[in-house]
């Protein structure tokens, strides 16, 4: 009887410690890109022309991306066939962006601190939103190179 008990107890312990776990895998979009057109009349100033701002409504920029992901902004001026990452300085004008949940603002001002005129041409702004998971998987991508970002995150 002792021998049977000694055989049954270890078997019971082995099988009772097994637990079936199911992992649910969900495919999520990890990068999002959209192009916005900024018209000359979209620029506003609140300091009499020292700087101008154009605000873009980006509802896809949610709190998760804001807290943990990345927001990249590239500009293309009419007559060009390429996008340049901002922040950037060109012809004495600084171009930058700030963002929060739901929007991205493009800001321009003169390095000299002098008054400037708002852009008189149409500008395309490409906004790329990257989930933190996707960003962690591509640590070596050059975020200043739109082509590299598009390739790494499969953005068209």
Long-range contacts (C-beta under 8 A, 24 or more apart in sequence): 28-131, 28-133, 29-131, 30-130, 30-131, 30-133, 30-134, 30-153, 31-128, 31-129, 31-130, 31-131, 31-134, 31-153, 31-154, 31-155, 32-60, 32-128, 32-129, 32-155, 33-126, 33-127, 33-128, 33-129, 33-150, 33-155, 33-156, 34-58, 34-60, 34-126, 34-127, 35-124, 35-125, 35-126, 35-127, 36-124, 36-125, 36-126, 36-127, 37-122, 37-123, 37-124, 37-125, 38-106, 38-119, 38-122, 38-123, 38-124, 38-125, 39-122, 40-118, 40-119, 40-120, 40-121, 40-122, 43-108, 43-118, 43-119, 45-118, 48-115, 49-115, 49-116, 49-117, 50-109, 50-110, 50-113, 50-114, 50-115, 50-116, 51-107, 51-108, 51-109, 51-116, 52-107, 52-108, 52-109, 52-116, 52-118, 52-119, 53-105, 53-106, 53-107, 53-108, 54-105, 54-106, 54-123, 54-125, 55-103, 55-104, 55-105, 55-106, 56-103, 56-104, 56-105, 56-106, 56-125, 56-127, 57-102, 57-103, 58-99, 58-102, 58-103, 58-104, 58-127, 58-129, 59-102, 60-129, 61-99, 61-100, 61-101, 61-102, 61-103, 61-104, 61-127, 61-129, 62-101, 63-101, 64-131, 64-132, 65-129, 65-130, 65-131, 65-132, 66-99, 66-100, 66-101, 68-131, 68-132, 69-129, 69-130, 69-131, 69-132, 69-134, 69-135, 70-128, 70-129, 70-130, 70-132, 70-135, 70-143, 71-97, 71-99, 71-104, 71-127, 71-128, 71-129, 71-130, 72-127, 72-128, 72-130, 72-143, 72-149, 73-97, 73-99, 73-104, 73-106, 73-125, 73-126, 73-127, 73-128, 74-125, 74-126, 74-128, 74-146, 75-106, 75-123, 75-124, 75-125, 75-126, 76-123, 76-124, 76-125, 76-126, 77-119, 77-121, 77-123, 77-124, 78-121, 78-122, 78-123, 78-124, 79-121, 82-146, 83-124, 83-126, 83-146, 85-143, 85-144, 85-145, 85-146, 128-153, 128-155
